[in-house]
Amino acid sequence: MGEISNNLASSLSKIDSGSKIECLGRYVTTLQTKCSQEVSPLHPVWIDNLNSDYRNPKFSLAFSEDINQTAITSVSIEDRVIHPNAEGFYNIGTLCPETGYKVTITYEQNGIQHVATDFFKTSAPQQFETEIISLTPYSVKIGITCDKAISDNNSEIEIKLGDYSYENVYKTAKAIIVSPGKYEVEFTGLLPVSMYASVILKIDDNTYNANELHFAYDLNKLLELDYEATHTTVIVKGLKFNESYPDNNHVKWSLYSGENKLTNLPYTIKGLRPGEARESIFLIANRENFPESDIWSWSPKAEVFNASLKITDVGPSTIALAVDYPEGDAPVKTIHIKGDNKTFEGCKAIISGLSPETNYSFKAQITLEDSKGKYFRNASANVNTKKLELSTLQPKNVSATASIVCANTNLSSYETGSGFQWRKLDAPESLRSNEGFAAIHNGTMEGYIKNLQTTSYYKVRAFYKDSKDKYYFGDWVTFDPSDFSYFEPTVHTYGVENVSYNSVTMRGYVLRGTDDIISQGFVYYPAESSKKSFRLVSKTESSSIVLADGQLITATVSDLIPSTDYICTAFVETVSGIKYGEEVRFSTPEGSGIETIIPNEDEVKPVVYYNLQGNSNSEPFKGFNIVIYNNGTTKKVMIK
């Protein structure tokens, strides 16, 4: 306000160009003119989307602040007016590479027109791009894409391929024009162990460097280390080349372990653990005319030792498991299977007493031990037990006081928690039922009840009791013991276990019928022989339980011949004769250094004497003797 002082210009120069200045008083017009001369106009600026590529540079403009009454009126480049597109970008068109250009911007601010000048420089021509089209051990085909602006169909392009390992060592080849800006070139006579890079493009008199092109043929596709491995040893035999490998005119190969040259192959690495690689085998390739070497290495591993725990059978209460691990020289010390709070030694386990329709988890641990100590391999498995099937059948009355009780079930023959409960039909509910356990064969559960009374009716039901003492019952079935018939004894051969070169454990099932059992046991003999040997099992009487002692029978014999096929069968003898179970065939493995001794027929001697109850004696006794001889034969002798 007031007079225009002499220092107005100095004061105005200190005001920011973006500030708003209001002029008041009688010198308004003079003051406005003075301000417009002294305050710098608001200059437009480049924004982030400036593209200075010489082939199609583009940019847009804006002011540093949003100022009212400010607008760009025209833009020109080197006196050529350009206009923005719908998105506000100024597209210039193709310019010369690596060249500076002046941009003139005319804009209006507060009714006053201003002119601003700016400069930008176009980029250089792009360096060409390369790609590997094909690669063999001894050649490479390279594709090149370059700028059309610096090449055309008449350009002669020369490619230099440099060896990455050696400076200033190049191979040169002429490129073939595929299309404008696209070329292909092939180099032959390469070495598979070399790394190549530093491709140089020469077009006419101009040379352009590309980004380094690194490549080398994978040596492992060309040759591999030839070795054999066990769980503890690696035997290096040499190198194994495929059919495309050339002669050694240009490359000489040598194998080393550390600093030791492997000239006397095979080379053995001992003391390894399964899957371990303790030494590296180096391949040194000496190339012709160069003292330096390319080095490749392998770390041969001992054979891997992977164990798994397999479920071999599953029922409602029994699960059979087996540890599966590779055969070899791994120093296995112990194998344990754990589950249901039980631990089993060995690679097989049968776990019974389980609850039906329940999930169980099992773990196996294999302990290995060498000079460095113990180490372990673990495996696990999960499985659900099946739904229990238990259906009581009508009993078979074998006499006025004894009955065979039966049930259909899917319980395993290994199950010891199966049985029957029975009681008189008119007994009070508060009276506890009689109970005894039963044996199972092929889905049939059977037991034997004695000391029944012909004056009473009875009812019976099958049950299963798991390891937690939880009962599962079948339905009650009523029967009259006085209505009896004659029944033969029941005998089954379950199978064999623990087969070695000279021994086996046989398992069977015997249930008496109407007649008392005189003897029971197994018959076993070579499959091609007519001779039979008897192994008798003792039996005791019991009238208080369903499962009579001797219903489940086992016997182990240790006089077998190695590498021989055998047949065994369970038998039961009554006054009516001998009844046999199913025949089971098994084979003994070879004996390690054990010579089989066949007794001389002239030296046949008694080995043991059995009475009718299965009791053995080394000397004969009065009465009926079952005599077993050293040649496997059996005779029945009466001694008075």
LINDA-V857872 format. One record per residue. RES is the residue in one small letter. SS is DSSP state (H for helix, E for strand, L for the rest). OMEGA is omega in degrees with one decimal (none if undefined). Layout:
# LINDA-V857872
res: (RES,RES)
ss: (SS,SS)
omega: (OMEGA,OMEGA)
This chain:
# LINDA-V857872
res: (m,g,e,i,s,n,n,l,a,s,s,l,s,k,i,d,s,g,s,k,i,e,c,l,g,r,y,v,t,t,l,q,t,k,c,s,q,e,v,s,p,l,h,p,v,w,i,d,n,l,n,s,d,y,r,n,p,k,f,s,l,a,f,s,e,d,i,n,q,t,a,i,t,s,v,s,i,e,d,r,v,i,h,p,n,a,e,g,f,y,n,i,g,t,l,c,p,e,t,g,y,k,v,t,i,t,y,e,q,n,g,i,q,h,v,a,t,d,f,f,k,t,s,a,p,q,q,f,e,t,e,i,i,s,l,t,p,y,s,v,k,i,g,i,t,c,d,k,a,i,s,d,n,n,s,e,i,e,i,k,l,g,d,y,s,y,e,n,v,y,k,t,a,k,a,i,i,v,s,p,g,k,y,e,v,e,f,t,g,l,l,p,v,s,m,y,a,s,v,i,l,k,i,d,d,n,t,y,n,a,n,e,l,h,f,a,y,d,l,n,k,l,l,e,l,d,y,e,a,t,h,t,t,v,i,v,k,g,l,k,f,n,e,s,y,p,d,n,n,h,v,k,w,s,l,y,s,g,e,n,k,l,t,n,l,p,y,t,i,k,g,l,r,p,g,e,a,r,e,s,i,f,l,i,a,n,r,e,n,f,p,e,s,d,i,w,s,w,s,p,k,a,e,v,f,n,a,s,l,k,i,t,d,v,g,p,s,t,i,a,l,a,v,d,y,p,e,g,d,a,p,v,k,t,i,h,i,k,g,d,n,k,t,f,e,g,c,k,a,i,i,s,g,l,s,p,e,t,n,y,s,f,k,a,q,i,t,l,e,d,s,k,g,k,y,f,r,n,a,s,a,n,v,n,t,k,k,l,e,l,s,t,l,q,p,k,n,v,s,a,t,a,s,i,v,c,a,n,t,n,l,s,s,y,e,t,g,s,g,f,q,w,r,k,l,d,a,p,e,s,l,r,s,n,e,g,f,a,a,i,h,n,g,t,m,e,g,y,i,k,n,l,q,t,t,s,y,y,k,v,r,a,f,y,k,d,s,k,d,k,y,y,f,g,d,w,v,t,f,d,p,s,d,f,s,y,f,e,p,t,v,h,t,y,g,v,e,n,v,s,y,n,s,v,t,m,r,g,y,v,l,r,g,t,d,d,i,i,s,q,g,f,v,y,y,p,a,e,s,s,k,k,s,f,r,l,v,s,k,t,e,s,s,s,i,v,l,a,d,g,q,l,i,t,a,t,v,s,d,l,i,p,s,t,d,y,i,c,t,a,f,v,e,t,v,s,g,i,k,y,g,e,e,v,r,f,s,t,p,e,g,s,g,i,e,t,i,i,p,n,e,d,e,v,k,p,v,v,y,y,n,l,q,g,n,s,n,s,e,p,f,k,g,f,n,i,v,i,y,n,n,g,t,t,k,k,v,m,i,k)
ss: (L,L,L,L,L,L,L,H,H,H,H,H,L,L,L,L,L,L,L,L,L,L,L,L,L,L,L,H,H,H,H,H,H,H,H,H,H,H,L,L,L,L,L,E,E,E,L,L,L,L,E,L,L,L,L,L,E,E,E,L,E,E,E,L,L,L,L,L,L,E,E,E,E,E,E,E,E,L,L,E,E,E,L,E,L,L,L,L,L,E,E,E,E,L,L,L,L,L,L,E,E,E,E,E,E,E,E,E,E,L,L,E,E,E,E,E,E,E,E,E,E,L,L,L,L,L,L,L,E,E,E,E,E,E,E,L,L,L,E,E,E,E,E,E,E,L,L,H,H,H,L,L,L,L,L,L,E,E,E,E,E,E,E,L,L,L,L,L,L,E,E,E,E,E,L,E,E,E,E,L,L,E,E,E,E,E,E,E,L,L,L,L,L,L,L,E,E,E,E,E,E,E,E,L,L,E,E,E,E,L,L,L,L,L,E,L,L,L,H,H,H,H,E,E,E,E,E,E,E,L,L,L,L,E,E,E,E,E,E,E,E,L,L,L,L,L,L,L,L,L,E,E,E,E,E,E,E,L,L,E,E,L,L,L,L,L,E,E,E,L,L,L,L,L,L,L,L,L,L,L,E,E,E,E,E,E,E,L,L,L,L,L,E,E,E,E,E,E,L,L,L,L,L,L,L,L,L,E,E,E,E,E,E,E,L,L,L,L,E,E,E,E,E,E,L,L,L,L,L,L,L,E,E,E,E,E,E,E,E,L,L,E,E,E,E,L,L,E,E,E,E,L,L,L,L,L,L,L,E,E,E,E,E,E,E,E,E,E,E,E,L,L,E,E,E,E,E,E,E,E,E,E,E,E,L,L,L,L,L,E,E,E,L,L,L,E,E,L,L,L,L,L,E,E,E,E,E,E,E,L,L,L,L,L,L,L,L,E,E,E,E,E,E,E,L,L,L,L,L,L,L,L,L,E,E,E,E,L,E,E,E,L,L,E,E,E,E,E,E,L,L,L,L,L,L,L,E,E,E,E,E,E,E,E,E,L,L,L,L,L,E,E,E,L,L,L,E,E,E,E,L,L,L,L,L,L,L,L,L,E,E,E,E,E,E,E,E,L,L,L,L,L,L,E,E,E,E,E,E,E,E,L,L,L,L,L,E,E,E,E,E,E,E,E,E,E,L,L,L,L,L,L,E,E,E,E,L,L,L,L,L,L,L,L,L,L,L,L,L,L,L,E,E,E,E,E,E,L,L,L,L,L,L,L,E,E,E,E,E,E,E,E,E,E,L,L,E,E,E,E,L,L,L,E,E,E,E,L,L,L,L,L,L,L,L,L,L,L,L,L,H,H,H,L,L,E,E,E,E,E,L,L,L,L,L,E,E,L,L,L,L,L,E,E,E,E,E,E,E,L,L,L,L,E,E,E,E,E,E,L)
omega: (177.2,-177.9,175.2,-176.1,-177.5,-177.8,-179.6,-178.7,179.1,-179.5,-178.9,-179.0,-179.7,-178.3,178.6,-174.5,-180.0,-177.5,176.9,-177.2,175.4,-178.9,-177.4,173.9,-173.8,179.5,-174.7,-175.4,179.5,-177.3,178.8,179.0,-179.8,-179.6,-178.6,179.5,-172.6,-177.7,-178.3,179.4,178.7,-171.6,174.5,-176.8,172.4,172.6,-165.9,-173.7,173.2,177.5,-175.5,176.4,-173.2,-176.0,179.2,-179.9,176.8,-180.0,170.5,-174.7,174.8,175.2,-176.7,177.6,177.2,-176.3,177.8,174.8,176.6,-177.6,176.0,-177.7,177.7,178.1,177.2,176.5,-176.4,177.0,174.8,-176.5,176.8,-175.0,179.0,174.3,-175.8,-179.5,177.3,-179.6,174.2,177.6,-171.1,-173.0,-175.6,176.8,177.0,179.7,177.5,-177.2,177.3,-179.5,177.8,176.6,178.0,-175.6,176.3,-178.9,-177.3,-178.6,-179.6,177.4,-179.4,-177.8,179.8,178.0,177.2,-179.5,176.8,-177.1,168.8,-177.6,178.3,-178.4,176.3,175.4,-178.5,172.1,-170.5,178.7,-178.6,175.3,177.1,177.8,178.1,-177.5,173.5,178.4,-170.6,-179.7,177.2,172.5,-174.8,173.1,-177.8,173.5,179.5,-173.5,176.4,-177.5,-179.3,177.6,173.8,-174.7,-178.3,-178.0,175.3,-175.2,178.9,-177.9,172.9,179.6,-177.0,174.4,-175.4,-175.2,-174.1,179.9,174.3,174.2,-172.4,165.9,-176.3,178.3,177.6,179.5,175.4,-179.8,176.6,176.3,-180.0,179.8,-179.4,-176.2,173.2,178.0,-179.5,176.0,177.4,179.3,178.5,176.4,-175.3,-176.8,-176.0,173.3,-176.4,-179.0,173.2,176.3,-179.1,-178.4,178.2,178.5,-174.3,-178.1,-178.2,179.3,-179.6,177.6,177.4,168.5,-175.2,178.9,-176.5,174.4,172.7,178.8,-179.7,-176.2,-178.1,173.7,-175.6,179.0,-179.5,177.7,-179.3,-179.8,174.0,-177.0,166.4,179.8,-174.4,-172.6,171.0,178.6,-179.7,-177.6,178.9,178.5,178.6,-176.1,174.6,-171.3,-176.3,-177.2,-176.3,176.4,-175.1,-179.8,-175.0,-175.6,175.8,-175.0,174.5,178.3,179.7,166.0,-169.9,177.2,-177.1,177.4,-176.1,-179.3,-178.6,177.6,5.5,-179.9,-173.0,173.9,-175.8,173.9,179.6,169.1,-177.3,179.2,-175.6,173.9,-174.2,-179.3,174.6,176.9,-175.0,173.0,179.0,-178.5,177.4,-176.4,-176.7,176.5,177.9,-179.4,-178.3,-176.3,167.8,-175.3,173.0,-176.7,172.0,174.3,-176.5,-176.5,170.9,-178.0,-178.7,179.9,179.8,179.0,175.2,177.8,-174.6,173.0,-177.6,177.3,178.1,176.8,-179.9,-176.1,-175.4,176.3,176.5,-178.1,177.2,175.7,179.8,177.9,-173.9,174.2,-179.3,-176.4,174.9,-174.6,-179.7,179.6,-178.3,174.4,179.1,172.7,-177.2,177.2,-179.5,178.3,177.5,177.5,-178.9,174.9,-179.9,-173.9,177.4,178.1,172.7,-175.6,-179.0,-179.0,-177.2,179.3,178.6,176.4,-178.4,178.7,178.4,177.3,-179.0,177.9,176.0,176.7,175.0,178.7,175.9,-176.7,174.6,-175.7,-179.6,178.9,-177.7,170.5,-166.0,169.1,-175.1,176.3,-178.7,179.2,176.2,-178.9,173.8,174.5,-175.1,175.5,-177.8,172.2,-175.7,-176.4,-178.2,179.6,177.9,-179.9,174.9,-178.6,-176.8,175.6,-179.4,-176.2,-176.3,179.7,170.1,179.5,-171.2,174.4,170.5,-176.3,171.5,174.0,-179.7,176.9,177.1,-174.7,179.1,-178.7,-179.1,179.1,-178.2,168.2,177.9,-178.7,174.0,-174.5,-177.2,179.5,178.9,-177.4,-179.6,-179.9,-177.9,179.4,169.6,-174.4,174.6,-175.8,-172.3,176.1,-175.0,175.1,176.1,174.6,178.0,176.4,-175.3,174.7,-174.1,178.5,178.1,174.2,174.3,179.3,-177.2,-178.4,-176.2,168.2,-179.0,170.4,-174.7,175.2,176.8,176.5,168.9,178.2,-178.0,-175.0,177.1,179.0,174.5,-176.8,170.9,-171.0,164.3,-179.4,173.2,174.8,-178.2,178.5,179.3,-176.3,-178.7,178.6,-172.1,178.8,177.4,177.2,173.4,176.2,176.2,179.0,178.6,173.4,-178.7,-174.7,-177.2,177.6,172.8,-179.3,173.1,-176.7,-178.1,-177.4,178.9,173.0,-178.7,-179.2,-179.8,-174.2,-178.3,176.6,-176.3,174.3,-180.0,-177.9,174.3,177.9,176.6,178.9,179.4,-177.7,-176.6,168.8,177.2,-176.5,175.8,-174.3,-178.2,-175.8,177.2,179.8,179.1,176.4,-178.7,173.3,-173.1,179.3,-177.7,-177.0,176.2,-178.8,174.0,-177.8,-174.7,-178.7,-179.9,-176.4,180.0,175.9,-178.5,178.0,170.9,-175.1,174.4,176.6,177.8,177.1,-176.1,179.2,-177.8,179.9,179.4,174.8,-176.3,174.5,-179.3,170.9,175.7,177.3,174.1,178.0,173.0,-177.9,174.4,178.4,180.0,179.2,-178.1,175.6,-175.9,173.2,-178.7,175.4,179.1,-180.0,175.2,-178.0,174.5,177.9,177.3,175.2,-178.4,176.1,-178.3,-179.2,179.6,-179.7,178.2,-177.2,177.0,-178.8,-179.3,-177.0,179.0,-177.3,175.2,178.0,-176.9,179.8,177.5,169.7,-176.1,177.6,178.0,178.0,-176.0,177.8,178.6,179.5,177.8,-179.2,-179.1,178.7,-176.4,-179.7,168.6,-171.8,175.8,-175.8,-176.5,176.4,176.9,180.0,-179.2,176.3,174.1,-174.3,175.1,-179.6,-178.1,none)
